[in-house]
Structures are given as C-alpha cells and as structure tokens.
Amino acid sequence: MKDKSRFKGDFFLADFLDVDLERDRLCRIGPVTAAEQDEGDIVFTAPRLVQKSLPEDARFFSDDGEHGTVSIRVRLYDNGCLRLQMSPAPKPFSDDTPMMQLDDDVRALPAVVEQRDGEWLISDRNGVRLRIGPGPFAPRLKPDRSVDVEFMDRDYFFTQYWDALPLFWLEREDGPVTVGMALRIDENEHFCGTGERFDRIDLFGRSIDLINENGHGVNSRRTYKNIPLLLSSRPYGLFVHSSAKMRLDIGRHSSRSLQWLIEDDVLDAFFIGGASFGEILHSYRQMTGFPQMPPLWSYGAWMSRCTYESDRQVTAIANRLRDEEYPMDILHLDTGWFATEWKCDWTFSKERFPDPEDFFRRMREMGFRISLWEYPYVSPDVAISKIAREKEYVGVSRNPDCAVEWGDTLDFSNPNAVSWYQGMLKRLLEMGAATFKTDFGENIDDSAIYQNITAAKYRNLFSLLYQKATWEIIEKTSGEPFNWARAGWAGSQRYPVHWSADCSSTWDGVAQSLWGGLHLGLSGFAFWSHDIGGFYTIEDFIKRKPDPDLFVRWTQHGVFSSHMRFHGMTPREPWEYPSVAAILRQWLRFRYALLPYLISESKKCCVNGLPVLRALVFDWSHDPAVWSVSDQYLFGDSFLVCPVFNEKGVRDVYLPEGEWVDFWSGERFAGPKRLAGVSSPLQRMPIYLRGDAVIPFAEPVACTDRLSRAERCEIRYDDGYRGFEHSPLSKWLEL
C-alpha cells in the first residue's frame, strides 16, 4: 500500500503554494453573493471557501465551508485600464502611495452593474468590460474593450485535482497572509517586462520572485530592479500595485496559467489594454508617473573608476582628458571621497580634498561636472551614527545580527529622516556637486522597526523613496535634478537614470546586462545605462583590466545607450588601453555627434510609453522571430543597433519587416531578413537605419557646454545615401 502522506499537498498545493492543509488555511473565492455601486465603482461580495484534503487521497481537495467573505472592487478608466481589488473588507482604492502618480488626464468612468442570464456584467457607456459567471469568482474582462483577459478556472487534470485557482486567499501558520490569482495563457503567448531581468526576452516558462536583491553581477536570477508589471503579446499589461514580496509564475508550474502571488491581504491589480506595448506602457506611466527629462550634460560621457582618491588625482585626469581631446562631461567620485573609503558620511576627506568648493569650481571651468557616490546606510563607525540612532533617522534594529552589512538603514518613511538626509546633500550641492550616484538600495535591516511602514513593505519600496528624496533636493537646490541609481521599484522610472550595476568584464557580462536593460525598458523605464568595460574581472576581482577588444565593443554599445559611463575596479581612461585609444576617441566623438538625435528622442520618451533602448518586440511583437532576439535593439525610432559581443567580430543580424539601410555601406535591405555571419572590424559594428530616416548630427565637441555652438547637419538615409565615407559625418569621424 502506498504511503499517502507523501502525496499530501501534491500538485498546485505543494509544488507552487507550498501548502499543508493540516496547518494552513487555503480558500478559493466563491460565487458573487452581492453587488453594489459605490461612487462609480462596483463592489462585489463573495465567500472564502475553505479547502480540505479528501481522506481517501490527499492529492484531491474540496470545499469545506465558508471562512468569511472578501470584497472585490472594480473601477474602469478612460485610458484602457480596468482595476480590480480584493480585500478582506470593503476598502476604497488608494492612489496615495509612493508608487502612484496619477496623470491629470486620466478619468475614472462611471460603471454600471447588472445581472443577466446568470452572469454579472459591468459596463461603461461603450459596452461590457467585465463578466462574472455563476460559479466561483473567475471573471473575464476587457481592459480596453478589445483583448479578453480571463481568470483561469479550468486548470486541473480532473475535478478537484487543481494546478491553479483563479482567485484565492491563503493564511499560513508560520507566515504572512498571501493572496493570488491565475490567468489563462493562450497558445503561442509571449511575456516580457517584470523589471530588470537578466534573461532572454520571452519569459514564458519562468518563475520569478519579485524581491529586490543585490544581484552581485548580471548573470543570475537575482536582480536589483524588480517591477510588478508584466506585458503579454496578446497584448495587455498587468500591474500589481504593492510593495510586498511577490512570486510570479509564467507558465512554469502549469503551461496553461499565469499565476501571481502577493504576501499581503490585499490584491490591487491594473489590467492595461492597448494596441501595442508602447500604448500599454503609456497608460502604465499615466498611473505611476512619467520619466522626467534628464539635463543635457548628463548625456555626455562619464568617466569613473572605483575609486578616485584625491583632488590631485582627479585634476590630473581632467587635464589629460582635455589635452588628448577625449570628449567628456562628468567625472564621478566613487567610494573614496570620505575620510575612510566606503564609510559614507557625506563629508569630504580633509586630507585628500582639502578645499571642495575650489575643486568643484576648477572642474566646472574645464567643462566638467562632478558626481558623488553615496549609499543609504549609516555606518556605526562614522560620527553621524550617534544622532541618526538617537533621532531614529535609521530603522531601530531589534536584532543587531540582522543589520545590513554597510550599517543602519535610513528610514525614508520618517519625514524627519528625509529632511536630515536632504540637508546633507544640500550642503554638497551648494558646494558645487552636480548629482549623486544613489548606489545600493536593495536590502534593508529586515529586523528593524520603521516609523510609517513595515519592514516587509519597505524592502521593495526602499529604493524608490531613496531616489525620490535625492531627486527632490537636487531639483530644489540646483534646478537640474538627476541621479544615477542601481535599485528600483514601480515608480522609480520618474527619477532617471538607472544602470545595470556590477557586471563582469566578460562578453557574457556585457550581453546579459543588455538583457536586463531591454526588460527594464519593457517595464516603464525610459533611460538606462551600464558600466563600460564591466565592473570587475572574474580572474582577479580588483587588479586585471578588461581585454582591449572587449573594451572597444562595450564602448560602441555605450555610445548607443541613453547614458554613457566608463566605470570599473581598474582604470577606464582611454590611454590605459593604448592599442585601442585612437578607436575609443573616435567613438566618443561619435557619441557627441549623436546628441541632437538622442536629445530629441529622449524628449519623446518622456511623454509616450517608449524607452530610448527598445527591444524589437515593441514594433514587431507579431513576428515570432523577434521574441528570440535579445542582442540587438532600436535606439530611438530610427537606429537598429547590433552590438558585437564576441572576440571574432562576427554575428548574425535580424532585420525586421521594413526597409533598412546599412549605416556604413549604404546598402538597402527589405525585411524581414536574416543576415548570417556579418563581420565587423574592431573600429565598426553593425548599424542600420530605417529607410528614409532623417537624422540630425552635430560636430563633436569637448563637452555639452559647447554643443549649442557646434556645426549641425542632417542626413537622409534614402536611395541617395551612398555610405558613411560619402556623408558629412566622415569629416568629423575617422571610423
């Protein structure tokens, strides 16, 4: 006889929910018992039906009475969104959270509810938007009256042998309440987004934990920027409005179901319609905020390493950059500008930077701005730790052994802590600092008490509040807000720019950082960057430089990124790579030649739903081939960029539907077309433009302060274009 105990909780229960019905209470949501209108919303009441294992076979389970009710509120918007909230008791929608920044143009539509032929129907003035059948709660909805999104109520081998429940409530004996839902997946449906995902474009078959972590590289499932937003190729978007830990299963447990779990007793979900990903993301930004336009100087090149250590060292590098005519705008001081490296106290070392105001002044006279590194923790070793703890500007730790490695966690839920923090930044801004690298922000002291939020909700929200506080004090003090951020959550797109963090100085490091950037662009972010050259080498973490060929290829990719920064554990100045320094200089000049186009495209991306770097699925999601393309991208509307991520200089290129022009040769192609074995010498990489594109260029300048006086030209990539050598660019660039 089989030991039935080993079957206990099989299938949906154990494999996905990790439930033991002898100690946990799992409820599915039963049929609607009441419906009413409430100020334009519709509110349903439905029972929670407790599930129990059958004694004859613990793999089966069935209803075992009611455990109270839930309230399900529905709101319709005029921008193609439908919002659904499940809570233990009637509760109004809340837009007053840091994640939300509702656009003034968005309006809620009055909804009407009626019961017809055994169904509950919710309609607006243009027709039915949601249907609920007579059985357990499993609605079918139309976010924008076109695509159907259906809660999955038929995912079982046979009755009572479930792999998914359409809507459920779970009370764990040893953990938080968890709510969740399951949606039907169509055959050939593709998925993308969810934030910075170091994975190929199509996420079908993945299981993802949406919890921010120090990724320690770009080659694992750990990510710094998780965004609770998923895009489907059908198309529609799904945004879950919460900062709680979540698990997202995209057809991995069951290929028929998209399942989303939230460690909370409220499910607040936006179903977002639109004819394209750009339209869906525009609506998402209308709910959570649009990216703000970065200042002109931020688009120039950044030079950094971990770390510059003194005024004298930075001054020498600044002089050499200008003397050897490498265009550059920003010099970044990483972890070494304090008295003790890595001990952030927002105060310059008196020995190594004796006169910060004079340092900032001299750098600006040379056309450089200065960025300063920081982290959102207060080390117990610095003097300000005493006041931070006494005033509770940091989380009050209940278990010192659980503290974050770098110190006590700043409590951005405490307005007094925010003011104190901003005061330290204001002093540096008034000295002459231009911006801050808001590093870290993924981890908190999970054992600490925070003033206005639980640790469980603070973890993912931490980076957003950190960047918001930094952005606002820069805006107030200098009028040119900008920060260079590593972590992120829903709403962080409002405070650019975000970079891919600590990638290795390897071919897979540059390739897979791009994967993360493309997914971030599919998650509402317009601007993204990466450490050119990689942050560290695998063979020797802090001593070995990247291979010169890799450095060139990474620079080329950086030129065609929204922001361009050289950074790593070893020097990244071009003269440190003498065999390729001349090539690096020309690609830096190319970057500055592109600035008129990049600025124009960036302005568009601040008001629509598009990122500067965009995966091919934005424009050709109907083409199955583009769902396997993760190593090339559109740069703005017109450029198709195909970076070379190998030492051979050879790669395949996929040209989607449309007319394409080879930037170098002028040869024209009709897509869709696959070009196999495209070979590029080190000084070039494959670049294509849409046929008849008109691109503005500028004569390269030393820094953006001089851009307004630069000579301009426009190039039309039509039948008359005969290649780079015959274009105006050839008089400015030697490539």
N, C-alpha and C positions, 0 to 999 in steps of 0.2 A: 504494500500500500504506500502511495506517495505521501511524503510529508507536506501537508498543505500549508504549513507555516511559511515555507519558502516561497509560496505563491502570494503571500499576503501583500497587498498593495501593488501587485504587478500592473503592467501597462501604464495608463495615464497617471495613476496614483503614485506609484513609486518612481517610475522612470523619469517623470517630469516634475511632479509636485513634491516628491519625497514625503509622502503622507502615510501615516499609520493610523487607521480609523479607530484603533483602540485608545489612542491618546489625543488625536487631533480631530477637530470638527470641520468637516468639509460640507458645504452647502452649494447646491446649484440653485439658480434663481427660477422660481416657478412662474406660472401664468399671471398676467396682469389681473389684479382684482379691483383696481380703481384708477381713474384718470381725471385730472382737473387742469384747468388753465390757471396760470399764475403770472400776471403781468407780461403776457406774451409768450412765456414758456409753457411747456406741457410737463406735468409731473405725474408719473405713474407710481403705483404701489404694487409690490409683488412679494410673495413669501420667499423666505430662505428655506429650502428643503434639505434637511439633513440626510447625508448619505451613510449607508451602513453596508458592511460586507455580508454576503449571504453565507450562512453556516456551512452549506454543502460545498462551496468553492469560494475561497476568499478573493479570487480574481474578479468575481461579479459583485456589483453593488447596486443598491436600490434606495428609493426614498424611505425615510423613517420619521415622518412627521415634520412639523414646522419649527423653526428656530427664529421667531420674529419675522420682520419684514425689512425690505430695503426700499428706498426712494430713488427713482430714476427720473432725472430732469433732462429735458431736451430743449435745445434752443437752435433756431435757424438764423443764419446770417446772409446778408445780401452779396457776399463775395464768394459764394460757393462752399461755405463751411457749415457743417452740422456738428453740434456739440452735445455730448451725452455724458451725464454724470451719475454715478451710482454712489450712494452714501447710506449709512445706517438709519438716518432720519432725514426728513425734508431739510434741504440746505440750499441757499441761493448760490449761484455761480459767483466765484471770486476772481476779479481781474486785478486785484490789488496784491500782486506778488511780484518779486523782482524779475521773474521770467516774462511777465506780460507787459506789453506797451501797446495798447490797443490804438490803432490808427483812427483818426477823427472821421475818416471817410467810411468806416465800417459801421453798418447798422444791423441791429437785430430785427428780424422780420416777425410780425405777429403770426403765431401759429394757431391752427385750428385742429382739434382732435374730434374724431367721430368713430363709432363702431359700426362696421358694415360687413355682412356675410361672415361673421365670426372673427374678423380682423379689426385691430385698432389701426387707424390711419391718422397720420399727422400731415397736414398740408399747409402750404403758403398760397399766396394769390395765384401762383402759376401751376400748382398741381401738387401731387402727393410726393412727399420727401421721405417718409418712413412708414413701414408696415410691420405690424407685430401679429403673428398668428395666434391661434387659441392655445397652443401648448406652452411649455417652458419658454422663458424670455429669450428670444433669438430673433432680433429684428433684421429686416432688410431695408437698407437706406440708400438714398441718392444724395450725396453731398451737394452736387451741382445740377441735379436733375438728369444726368446722363449716365454715368457709370453706376452699376449696382455694387454695393458692399454688403456682404451677407455674413451675419454671425453664424458660426458653424455648429449646427445641432445634429449632424448625422455622421460624426466621426467615430465609428465603432465597428468592430468585427461582426458582432451581432448585438442585439439589445442587451444593455447592462454590461457591456464589455468595452468601455469607452477609452478613446485616446485623446479626447478633448471635450470640454464643456463650454458652451457658448458664453456663459457668464457665471462666475462663481465667487464664493466667499469662503475663506479658509482661516480658521482660528487654530494656531499651533500651540501645543502645550508649552513648548520651550522657545517660542519666537514671536515675532510681530504678526498681527493680522495681515493677510495677503488677499488682495482681490485680483481678478484676472478675467480675460476674455479670449475667445478664439474666433478667428475669421476664416472664411473659406478661401483656399488658394486655387486659382484656375490652373489648368494645364498650361505650360509654357509661360507662366507668370514669372517676372523677374523683380528683384528688390535691390534697393541701394539706400545709402544715407546712414543714419544712426550715429553721425559724428565721424570723428577721425578713426577710420577702420583700416588697419594695415592688412588689407585683404583685397582680392580682386573685386571688380565692380559688382558682379552679380552675387548677392548674399544669400540666395536660396540655399537651403540646407545647413545654415549656420545657427548656432545657439550663442547668444550674446548676453553677457551681464553688463548692464548699463550702470557702472560704478567707476568713477574716476580713480585712476591709479597712476603712480609714477611708472611709466612704461618701460624704463631702462632700455631704451632703444626703440626701433620701429619694426621689429620682426616677430612680434608675438601678439597674442590676443589682448594683452594689457594696453590700454590707451589713456591718453591724458585728457581727451575731449570727447566725452560721450554725450550725444544729443538724442533725447527721446522722440525722434522724428524718423519715420520710415516712409520711403517712396515706393510705390508699386507701379509696374509698367502698364497697368490696365487703362488709364493711370488714375491714381489717387494718392493722397498723403495721409498719414496718421501721426498726430502729435499727442503725446500723453503729458498733460500739464501737472507735473510733480517733480520734486527733487529727491524722492525716496529711491532706494535701490530697486532696480527692475531687472527682470530677465525676459529676454525676447527670443522666442524660438521660431525660426522662419522655415518651417517645413522639415526640421531635422527630426524631431520626435515622431511626427506624423506628416507625411508629404502633402496631406490634404488641408492642413491647418496652420495658420499664423497665430501663435499664442503669445500673449503678453501678460506678465505677472508684475504686480506692484506691491511692495511691502508697505501697505497703507490700508486704511479702511475707507478710502475714497478713490474712485476711478473717475478721472476727468479727462475725456478724450475728445479731440477735434478730428473729425473726418473732413478732409480737404479735397475738393474737386478741382478740376482744371483740365484743359485740353493738352497741356504739356507740363513738364517738370518746372519750367520757368514760371508758368501761371500758378502752379501749386505753391511754389516757394514764395511767390509774391504775396499770396494770401497768408502763408505762414508768417512772413515778415510783418504783415498788417496786424497780426495778433501779438507778436513777440518783439517787434522793433526792426527798423531798417539799419543797415550798417551806415555809419557816419563817414563822410569823405575825409580821408587822411590828408594831412598837409602836403604840399608839393615836395618839400625837402625829403619827406620820408620815402619817396620813390627813387631817390638817388641811391647809390651803392653805400653799404655799411661795411666798415672794417672792424674786426674784433678778434680777440682770442681769449682763452681762459688762462691767464688774465694779464692785462696791462697793469703795471705795479707802481708807476710814478709819473709825475708831471714831465720829468726829463725824458722818460721813455716815449710817452705819447707825443710829445713835441717833436722828437726826432723822427718818428714815423710820419707825423703830419707833414713835416718839411720834405721828407723823401717822396711821399705820395705826390706832392705838388711839383717837386723838382723833376721827377721822372714821368710826369704827365699821366698819372692814373686818375681818371675821374672818380670823385668820392665826395660824399656829403656828410656822413655820420661816422664818428668814432665812438665805439662803445666800451665803457669801462665795466668789466665783469666783476668777479668776486674779490678783487684785490684793492679796492679804493678805501677800505676801512683800516683801522689800526691793526686788526688781525683778519687775515683773509678768511672769507666765508662767515665771519661774525658780523652780520648786518646790524648796524646801529644808526644808519642814515647819517653818518658823520665821517668826513674825510680824515684820513691819517694826517696828522700834523707834520710828520717827518717826510712823507713821500709826496704829499700835496699840500705844501705849507700855505699857499695862497689860492684857494679855489676860484675866487672871483676873478683874479688876474688870469688864471688858467683858462676859464671859460671865455674871457674877453679876447685873449690871444687866438684861441681856436676859431671864434666867430670872425675875427679879422681875416683869417685864412680861408674862410668859407666852410668851416666845419661846425657841426652841432654835436653836442655830447649827450649820449645816453648812459644812464646809470643802472646797474644791476641791483635788484633787491629780492627778498623773499618775505612771505607773510607770517614769519615766526619771530619770536623774541628769545634769543639765546639766554640762558641763565647766567652766562659769563659776561654779559655786557651791562653797563651801568643802568640803562633804562629798564632793565628787567624788574628792578625793585618797584618802580612806580607802576609798571604795567600790571604787575601782580596785585599790588595794593589797591589800585583803582579798578581792577578786574577788566582791563582792556584786553586781556587774553582769557581763554577758557580756563575755568577753575578746575584743575585736574583732580579727579577722585582717586586716580591710580598713577603715580608718577612713572611707574614702569611702562605705561602705555603711551607716554608722551611721544610726539613726533621727534625724529632724530635731531632736527635742527632747532628745537626749542618749543616754547609755548605757542599755541595757535592764536593769532589775532582774532578777536571776536567782532566781526563786521556786522553782527546783528545788534550790537550795542552802539547807539549813536554817539556816545561819548568817546568810545574807542575809535570810531571812524574819524571824528574831529581831531583826536590826538594824532592819529596816523597821518591825516592830511596836513596837519600842521608841520610835521617833519618834512614832508615832500614840498610844501610851500616854501620853506626856508631854502631848500636846494634849488627850486625853480627860480626864486628871486636872485640867487647867486648867479644863475645862468644856465642851469641844466635844461635840456630841451624835452626829454622824455625819460621813461623808466622801462626797464625790462622786468615785467612782473612775472618773475620766474616761480616755479613750483605752483602750489595752489590745488594739488590733487588730494593730499592727505591732511587729516586733522587728528587731533587727540580725541579719539572716539570715546574715551572715558570721561572727558571734561563736561562741565556744565556751561552752557552758553546762555546769554541773557534772554534772548527772544526766539530761540529756536532749539529744537532737539538736535543732538549730535547726528542722529540718523538722517534728518532732513538737511543738516548743514553741510555734510560731506560733499555732495554734488553741487550745492549752491555756493560753496566757498569761493571758487574761482570767479564766478560772476560778480559777487559782492566786492571782492578784492579789486577786480578790474574796473568796476563802476566807481569805486571810491577814488582810484587813481585817475581815471579819465576826468572825473568831475573837478578835481582840484587843479589839474593841468588846464582844463578849459577855463576855469575861473581865474587862474593866475596869468597864463600866457595867451590864452585865446586860440591856441593851436593844439587841441587835445590829440593824443596818440599814445598807445603803449604797445609793447612787444611782449605778447603773452603766450604762455605754454599750455595751461589747462583751459577748460571751457565747459559750459553747460548751455541749455536753451536760454537765449537772450544775450549770450556773450558776443554774438555777431555785431551787436551795437557798438562794441569797443575794439576796433581793429588796432593791430594786426595780430594774428596767431601764427605761430610757427611750429614745425613738426618735432621739435625737441631733439633729443640726443641720439641722432642716427650714427651708425658706424661708418667709418671711412672705407666703404666697400661698395662694389657695384650693386649688391642687394640692398645696401643702406640707402643709396640714392633712389633706386627703383621703388622700394617699398615706402619710403617717405612720400613719394608722389601718390601712391595708392591712398595713403591717409589724406593727402590734400584734396584729391578728387572726391572722396567721400565727404569731406568737410564742406566742399562746395555744393554737394548734393544735400546738405543739411542746413542751409540758410546762411552760410558764411560767404562773404564776397572776396575777402582778402586772405592770403596765405603765403607763407614763406618757409625756408628751411636753412640749415647750416651748410653753406657751400664748403665742400671738402669733407664734410662729416665731422662729428664732434670728437670721436675717439677712434683709435685703431685697435683692432682685436688682438693683434700680436703683442703690442705694447701700448697700454691704455694712454699714457701721457707723453711718450717720447718720439714716436715714429710719425713722420708726415705722410699724408696720402700720396699715392702714386701720381706723378705729374699728369699722365694721360687722364686719370680719373678726375683730377682737379680741374682740368680743362673742360671735360664733358659735364661736370657738375656746374661749372660756371656758365656754360651755354644754357643749361636748363634754368639756372638762376636768372639769366637775362630775361627769359620768358616766364617769369613769376611775378606776382603782383608787387612783391618787395624782395630785395636782393641783399643778403647779408653773408659775408665771409666770417666763419667762426669755427673754433675747434680748440682742442687741448694743446696743439702746437701752432706755430705761426702760420698765418694765412696771407701775409703780404705777398704780392706777386713776385717780388725779387727773391723770395725764399725758394722759388721754383725757376731757376734761371733758364732751364732748357725750354720753358714754355711761356716765359714772362711776356714776350712780344705778342703772343697769341692772346694772353689774358688781357693785355692792354687794349687790343682791338675789340674784344668782346665787351669790355667795359665801355668803350666808346659807342658800340652798338646799342648798349642799354640806354645811354643818354640820347642817342638818335631816335629811339623808340618812345621817348617820354611824351611827346604830343599825343600820339595814339593811345598810350597807356592811360594818360590822364583823362582823355575823352571817354574811353571805355569804362574807367573806374566810376566816373560820374553817372553813367548809365546804370552801373551795377548797384549804386546806392539808392535807386528808385524803382528798379524792377526786381525780379527774383533770381537774377543770374550772378554767378561768381566770375571773377576775371579768368581764372583757370577753370575750364569746364570739361567734364567727361563727354565723350561723344554721344552718350545716351541723352543728353539734353536736346539735341537736334534730330537724332535718328533712333529714338527708342523703338521704333517699329522694325528696325533692321536687327535681326538676331546676331549678326556678326559683331556689332559694336559692344554687345554685352560681354564679350571676351577680350576687349581692348582696354588694357589698364596701363599702357606705357606710352600713350600719346594723348594729346588734348587740344582743344581750342583755346587760344589765347585771345580773349575778346571775341568779337564777332567774326574776324577775318582770317587770323592765322591758324593753321593746323601745324602744331609743333610735335616733332617726333624725336625726342632726345635719344642719344646713343648711350646705352647702359652696359657696354662691354668693351674689352680692350681691343677687339678686332675691328671696330669701326663699321660693322655691318649689321643691319637689322631689316626686318620686314616692315612695310608700311601699308596701312589700310586707308584708302581714300573713300570716304562715304559718298553717298549719292550727291551729285552736283558737279560743277566744273571746277577744276583745281589747276593752279599754276605753280610750277617749281620756282621757288624764290631765286635760286642760283642760276638755273639754265634758261628759264622762261618757257620750258616745255609745258604743254597743256595736256590734261588728262580728264576723262569723263569717268566719274564714279557711279556706282561702287566698283572699286578695282583694288586688287591686292598686288603690291609691288614686292617681289621677293628679292632678298639679298641686296638691298640698297646700300652701297658702300660710300662712306664719307671720310675724307681725310681729316686729320685731327683738327684743323682750323675751321671745319664746317660740320654742320649737322643737317639732317633733312628738315626743310621748312617749306610749307606750301601755303598758298593763299587762295581764297575763293576767287573764282573768275570775275573780273571786272571790279574787284575791291579797289578802293581809293584810300591810300594810307598816308597820313601826314608824318613827316620826319623833321628832325631838327639837326643842325650841325652840332656835333658833340661838344660839350663844354666841360669845364673843370668841376663845376658844381651847379646845383639848380639856381643859385643866386643869379647866375648869368644866363639862364635859359631864355628869359624874355628878350634878350638882345641877340639871340642866335639866329642865324640864317635858317629859313624854312624851305621845305619843298613838299610836293605831293606826287606820289607815284600811282598810276592807274595800271592795275595788273590785267590788262585786256590783250587783245590779239597783237597789239603793237609793242608789248613788253618783250624785250629781247634778252633779258637776264641781268644779273647783278652787275657784271662788268660794264654794261652799257647804261646803267641807271645813275642818277645823281648821287646815290649812296657811295658809289665806288670812289668818288673824290674825297670822301670823308673816312672811309674804312678800307683797310688793307686785309681782306679776307679771301 
